Amino acid sequence: GAKILIDGAQAVPHMKVDIGSLGCDFYAFSAHKMLGPTGVGVLWAKKELLEKMRPFQGGGDMIREVHKYETTYNDLPYKFEAGTPNVADVICFSAAIDYLTKIGMDNVRNHEIELTKYALEKMSKVKGLVIYGPKDTNKQGGVISFNFKDVHPHDVATIVDKNGVAIRSGHHCAQVLMEKLDVPATNRASFYIYTTKQEVDALIDSLEQVAKVFRL
């Protein structure tokens, strides 16, 4: 009887997603990972579940009627949207969705596959570098997680950053996985529609510098 919620923040920006075919009860994704503003996202849910759920937050427009001993809630989705909505950012998010739709999610996905394959080939030749996850680009998004043997990920990120290349270093909201991998953290390089092969080359140059600095 458990309900299933899928975090699609790393899926929806990168490929076509048919939520109905997944069989989940809830599906969430954010705007800022798909060219939109921060603080805005989408929660898809089965209507019958939303109708049964009580609002988690009180405020204007989520109430239909309030009496001394009884309260009735507004229709969906308003009963879950208390207070003044973030209209400006929702409009910006809509523009981002329109932009991606115009480009075509198949084109977004193909571009990422091409860049990820190119990066994996280059990174596999860097001394001391360990890559996590599948090497088959058809089984992953435009993200590569990696480490250097015996080098802290924060040191890697610092050197890469000084060369003008942005990567992420840390637990990536997956600390249990880090414990399973027996590492303090990992580095992550992400690619999107604006990333070029020249920028991937800049990443590789920085990673080779890391290997040189630590004499790997």
C-alpha positions as CSV (number, residue, x, y, z in Angstrom):
1,G,0.0,0.0,0.0
2,A,3.0,2.3,-0.1
3,K,2.9,5.3,-2.4
4,I,5.7,6.0,-4.8
5,L,7.2,9.4,-5.4
6,I,9.9,9.8,-8.1
7,D,12.4,12.7,-8.1
8,G,12.6,13.5,-11.8
9,A,14.7,16.7,-11.4
10,Q,17.6,15.0,-13.3
11,A,15.3,13.4,-16.0
12,V,12.8,15.9,-17.2
13,P,15.4,18.5,-18.3
14,H,17.3,16.0,-20.4
15,M,14.8,13.7,-22.1
16,K,11.2,13.0,-22.9
17,V,9.4,11.5,-19.9
18,D,6.0,9.8,-20.1
19,I,5.0,10.0,-16.4
20,G,1.8,8.0,-16.9
21,S,3.8,5.0,-18.1
22,L,5.9,4.9,-14.9
23,G,3.2,3.8,-12.6
24,C,4.2,6.2,-9.8
25,D,1.8,8.1,-7.5
26,F,3.8,11.3,-7.5
27,Y,6.5,12.8,-9.7
28,A,8.4,16.0,-9.0
29,F,10.9,18.1,-10.9
30,S,12.4,21.6,-10.6
31,A,12.7,24.6,-12.9
32,H,16.3,25.6,-12.2
33,K,17.7,22.5,-13.8
34,M,15.9,23.2,-17.0
35,L,16.9,26.8,-17.7
36,G,14.2,28.2,-15.4
37,P,14.3,30.2,-12.1
38,T,15.0,28.9,-8.6
39,G,12.2,28.3,-6.1
40,V,9.7,26.9,-8.6
41,G,8.9,23.3,-9.4
42,V,6.2,20.9,-10.5
43,L,4.5,18.1,-8.5
44,W,2.5,15.7,-10.6
45,A,0.2,13.4,-8.7
46,K,-2.8,11.1,-9.2
47,K,-5.9,13.2,-8.8
48,E,-7.6,10.8,-6.4
49,L,-4.7,11.0,-4.0
50,L,-4.6,14.8,-4.1
51,E,-8.4,14.9,-3.4
52,K,-7.9,12.8,-0.3
53,M,-4.9,14.7,1.0
54,R,-5.3,17.6,3.5
55,P,-3.5,20.8,2.7
56,F,-0.2,21.1,4.4
57,Q,-0.2,24.9,4.5
58,G,-2.9,27.4,5.3
59,G,-3.4,30.8,3.6
60,G,-5.4,32.8,1.1
61,D,-7.2,31.0,-1.8
62,M,-6.8,27.5,-0.4
63,I,-10.0,27.8,1.6
64,R,-13.5,27.6,0.2
65,E,-15.4,28.4,3.4
66,V,-14.5,28.8,7.1
67,H,-17.0,28.4,9.9
68,K,-16.8,28.1,13.6
69,Y,-16.6,24.3,13.6
70,E,-16.1,23.4,9.9
71,T,-13.7,24.3,7.1
72,T,-14.0,23.3,3.4
73,Y,-11.1,23.5,1.0
74,N,-10.9,24.9,-2.5
75,D,-10.7,22.7,-5.6
76,L,-7.5,21.3,-7.0
77,P,-4.8,22.6,-7.3
78,Y,-5.7,25.7,-5.3
79,K,-6.1,23.9,-2.0
80,F,-2.3,23.3,-2.1
81,E,-1.4,26.8,-3.2
82,A,-1.9,28.9,-0.2
83,G,-1.0,32.6,-0.3
84,T,0.2,34.8,-3.1
85,P,1.7,32.6,-5.8
86,N,5.2,33.3,-7.3
87,V,3.7,34.5,-10.5
88,A,6.8,36.0,-12.1
89,D,8.9,32.9,-11.7
90,V,6.1,30.6,-13.0
91,I,5.9,32.8,-16.1
92,C,9.7,32.5,-16.5
93,F,9.5,28.7,-16.0
94,S,6.8,28.6,-18.8
95,A,9.2,30.5,-21.1
96,A,12.0,27.9,-20.4
97,I,9.6,25.0,-21.1
98,D,8.6,26.7,-24.4
99,Y,12.2,27.2,-25.3
100,L,13.2,23.6,-24.7
101,T,10.1,22.4,-26.6
102,K,11.1,24.5,-29.5
103,I,14.6,23.0,-29.5
104,G,13.1,19.5,-29.1
105,M,13.9,17.1,-26.2
106,D,15.3,14.6,-28.7
107,N,17.9,17.1,-29.8
108,V,18.7,17.9,-26.2
109,R,19.2,14.2,-25.4
110,N,21.3,13.6,-28.5
111,H,23.6,16.5,-27.8
112,E,24.2,15.3,-24.3
113,I,24.9,11.8,-25.4
114,E,27.5,13.1,-27.9
115,L,29.2,15.2,-25.3
116,T,29.1,12.5,-22.6
117,K,30.6,9.9,-24.9
118,Y,33.3,12.4,-25.9
119,A,34.1,13.2,-22.3
120,L,34.1,9.6,-21.2
121,E,36.7,8.7,-23.9
122,K,38.9,11.6,-22.8
123,M,38.5,11.1,-19.1
124,S,39.4,7.4,-19.4
125,K,42.9,8.4,-20.4
126,V,43.6,10.6,-17.4
127,K,45.9,9.0,-14.9
128,G,44.4,8.0,-11.6
129,L,40.9,9.0,-12.5
130,V,38.0,6.7,-11.4
131,I,34.7,7.0,-13.2
132,Y,31.5,5.8,-11.4
133,G,28.3,4.7,-13.2
134,P,27.7,3.1,-16.6
135,K,30.0,3.8,-19.6
136,D,27.1,3.2,-22.0
137,T,25.8,6.8,-22.7
138,N,22.4,5.4,-23.6
139,K,22.0,4.4,-19.9
140,Q,22.8,7.7,-18.3
141,G,22.1,11.4,-18.6
142,G,24.6,14.1,-19.3
143,V,26.4,13.6,-15.9
144,I,29.7,12.0,-15.1
145,S,30.7,11.2,-11.5
146,F,34.4,10.7,-10.8
147,N,37.3,10.8,-8.4
148,F,41.0,10.7,-8.3
149,K,42.6,7.9,-6.3
150,D,43.9,9.2,-3.0
151,V,42.9,12.8,-3.8
152,H,40.1,14.5,-2.0
153,P,37.3,15.7,-4.3
154,H,37.4,19.2,-2.8
155,D,41.1,19.5,-3.9
156,V,40.1,18.4,-7.4
157,A,37.3,20.9,-7.6
158,T,39.6,23.7,-6.4
159,I,42.1,23.2,-9.1
160,V,39.5,22.8,-11.8
161,D,37.8,26.0,-10.6
162,K,41.0,28.0,-10.8
163,N,41.1,27.1,-14.5
164,G,37.6,28.5,-15.0
165,V,35.8,25.2,-15.2
166,A,32.7,24.6,-12.9
167,I,32.1,21.1,-11.5
168,R,30.4,20.0,-8.3
169,S,32.1,18.3,-5.4
170,G,30.4,16.7,-2.4
171,H,27.7,14.2,-1.5
172,H,25.3,15.2,-4.2
173,C,22.4,14.6,-1.8
174,A,23.4,10.9,-1.8
175,Q,25.5,10.4,1.4
176,V,24.4,6.8,1.8
177,L,25.8,6.0,-1.7
178,M,29.1,7.7,-0.7
179,E,29.3,5.4,2.3
180,K,28.6,2.4,0.0
181,L,31.3,3.5,-2.3
182,D,33.6,4.1,0.7
183,V,34.6,7.6,-0.5
184,P,34.3,11.0,1.3
185,A,32.6,12.5,-1.7
186,T,32.7,12.6,-5.5
187,N,33.2,15.1,-8.2
188,R,30.5,15.6,-10.9
189,A,30.7,17.1,-14.3
190,S,27.4,18.0,-16.0
191,F,26.6,18.8,-19.6
192,Y,23.6,20.6,-21.1
193,I,22.4,22.2,-24.3
194,Y,24.9,25.1,-24.0
195,T,28.0,22.9,-23.3
196,T,30.5,22.6,-26.1
197,K,33.3,20.1,-26.9
198,Q,35.8,23.0,-26.4
199,E,34.5,23.3,-22.8
200,V,34.9,19.5,-22.3
201,D,38.5,19.9,-23.5
202,A,39.0,22.6,-20.9
203,L,37.7,20.1,-18.3
204,I,40.1,17.4,-19.5
205,D,43.1,19.8,-19.4
206,S,42.2,20.7,-15.8
207,L,41.9,17.1,-14.8
208,E,45.3,16.3,-16.3
209,Q,46.7,19.2,-14.3
210,V,45.2,17.6,-11.1
211,A,47.0,14.3,-12.0
212,K,50.3,16.3,-12.5
213,V,50.0,18.2,-9.3
214,F,49.4,15.0,-7.2
215,R,52.0,13.1,-9.3
216,L,49.5,10.3,-10.2
